[in-house]
Amino acid sequence: MKCHLFFVYYGKDYKLMNRIYQPLVLIRANEIMEVLEETLFFEDYEIQNKEYARTYLCDALTQKFISGELTEDEPMFTDDEMDKCLREIVAGSFLDELQKDGIIDSIEGEDNEERFFLTDFGKKIANELQKEEKKKSKKKKSS
């Protein structure tokens, strides 16, 4: 009878947002985050909370780790994969922020995709913004 023991280190360095990641995944995600911060990616897109980006990268790198594509030496993503990651980080960060502010909420659709919708608070804000836009356009027409 073969017995395999698996040990998981639950230290703070291996846990992020109540998820446990492999050390290599966290190291590589931190490398990407450092480059994004150095190149002012977050500032360019006015992303204040970086937790979504970090979690997204860790999840994407975990998939690569599971499939055997993540190593210490090889590039983590192809150019196309990185472009997709950056687009999804921007969109996801905005959606996450709107959701935390109570402007939108989400449900899982029949196709297991997350669907976003305005909350009552979000509808109120949207109506107020539309009223302001109408006022601005009337002022421009009158001047």
BELURTA-V222434 format. One record per run of one state. SS is the DSSP state (@ for helix, = for strand, . for the rest). FROM is the first residue (numbers start at 1). TO is the last residue. If there is no record, write none. Layout:
SS_FROM_TO / SS_FROM_TO
This chain:
._1_11 / @_12_14 / =_15_16 / ._17_18 / =_19_20 / ._21_22 / @_23_38 / ._39_40 / @_41_44 / ._45_50 / @_51_66 / ._67_78 / @_79_100 / ._101_103 / =_104_108 / ._109_113 / =_114_118 / ._119_119 / @_120_142 / ._143_143
